[in-house]
Amino acid sequence: MQRGQRVVVVDAALYPSASRCAAGIVNPLSGPRLAKTAGFETRWRVAARVYGDLSLQLGKPFWNEIPLLRVLRSDNERQMLEQRRSEANYRPYIDTIMGSGRTGLPIDDPFGSVALKNAGYVDTAALLGVLRAYLKTHDSLVETSFVYEHLKTSGSDAWDWHGISATQVIFCEGYGVSANPWFHTLPLQPVAGEVLTLETGAELPRQIINKGHWLLPLNDRACRVGATYAWGWQRLEPTGRAREELLAALSALWRIDLTPRVVAHCIGARVGTTDKSPLLGRHPRRPALLVFNGFGSKGASSIPYFAERMVQHLLDAKPLPAEADISRCAAL
């Protein structure tokens, strides 16, 4: 739309999606190996610019750059951190390494902690809500379920859906792509995740804390805690098991009783891929049909970058990043 294109979004917002449940955390170093995502520097820079511009354009702050405290969970993680500190491409993200009990917070950190730079979060729920209202005011949102059989080809370079003619149809469906007749064979690895929103009886710090599970403060007395990982689920519905797992993780982190009260519990399906790279590109036999998917748990940091690459591909005929182009996959 910023490039002057007419866009129509079709979305009934019926099934649980990762974007609506996600905390939108951007974390430079993740996993037990404190690994940096390839290309993180560029993706961070683009994300900060895009989310900042959207905040200004739409009149609501969505982007929050706040510190992230990584609580180490073993001697192995401590040793890995020391190794990372010696590597030039990791040093920009490592702020302060602290011994046990040196954070100034009542948390359990027997192996110490590290403060990370270039971290923050996107308020995804607020962003989606405002974008939805924006699309409505521009007559660009159709709130209905998309029935694939209703999409008809109307020539070599156009498709028709209920009287709307389009030269490009982009499927940004998340887990819903598993039912897509053109793209369902892509190598997806969907993982369900659950998140709690809590009110607490004790004051919270203004920083993200990660100790296997993460805590994201919303204000002095409210936070979100997540997330769980479940493969092979039967139904996308919040579970008591996940609720207890997250509350137990919170209790194990804090040395004081936060007396948490659950005010919301959501679930969504992250769509990762077998090679950990997104899935962008054109169907080999229907080039006007495209897919934009497969961001897993890295969507907040990587989607702005890949969205810009997709726009450049659509309007300027630039090639998609090789690591994300679906041409790398087996034939659809």
C-alpha positions, 0 to 999 in steps of 0.5 A: 500500500505504501508503494501505491498498490491496491491491496485487499486482505481476506481474514475471518480471524477465526482460528488461534494464530501465533501472531495474536498470541505472541509476545513479539520478543526480539532476542539477539541470542537464543537457545542453550548455545546462545546462538545469534540468528544469521543476519540478525544485525540487518533484521534488527535494523529493519524491524526497528525502522519498520515498527517505528514508522508504523507507530508514527503512521498509525498513532500508537507505540508498538515498538519497545526497546528494553533490556533483556536479562538472560538467566544462565541455567548451567555451567555449560551455558556459562562457559558458552557465554564466555566463548561468545564474549570472545567472538567479535560478532557476538560482543555487540549484544553482550552488555554485562555478565553478572555472578549469582545474586548480582542482578539486584532482583529477587531471582534464582540465578545460581549460574549467573546472568547476562544483560543483552543489548539490542532486544525488545518487543513488538506489541503484536496484539495492539499492532494487529488491532490497529492495522485491522482498523486501518484496512477497514477505513481504506476498504481493504479488509474482507472479514470472511473465511477464504474458501480456496475453491472460490479463487478462479483463474481469469487468464494467464496473469489474473485471478478472481475471487468474488468479483475481486480481480488480482494479479498477485495472490499472497497466502500469509496463513500461518498454520492454515497453509496446511490446508492450502491446495497449492502450498500444503506440501511445503516442509513445515514444522508447526509447534503449538505454544501457550502464553499467560497474562498475569497480574502480580502482587509484587512490583516487576522490573522493566526488563524482559527476563529469560530462563528457559521461559520468558517473562515480559513486563507489561507494567509494574504489576502485570506481565506475560509469561511463555511460552510452551512448545508442543508437537503433535497436538490434537486441538488448539485449545489452552491446556491446564498442563501448560498453565501449570508449567508456566506458573511453575517456571515463574515460581522457580525464577522468583525468590519471592511470592508474586501471587500471580493471578491469571487474567488471560491464557492463549494458544497459537501455532508457530509455523517453523520449517525443517531448515529453520528458514522462512518460506517465500515465493511463487508456485512453480506452475501458478506464478501469480500465487505466492506464499509468505510463511514459516517464520517460527518463533523469530517472526517479530524480528524477521518479518519486516525484513522479509516483507520488504524483500517480498515487495521488492520481488513483486514490484521491482522484479528483484530476486528473493533471498536464496535462503527463504525462496521456496525454489529450494524445496522439493517440487510442489 
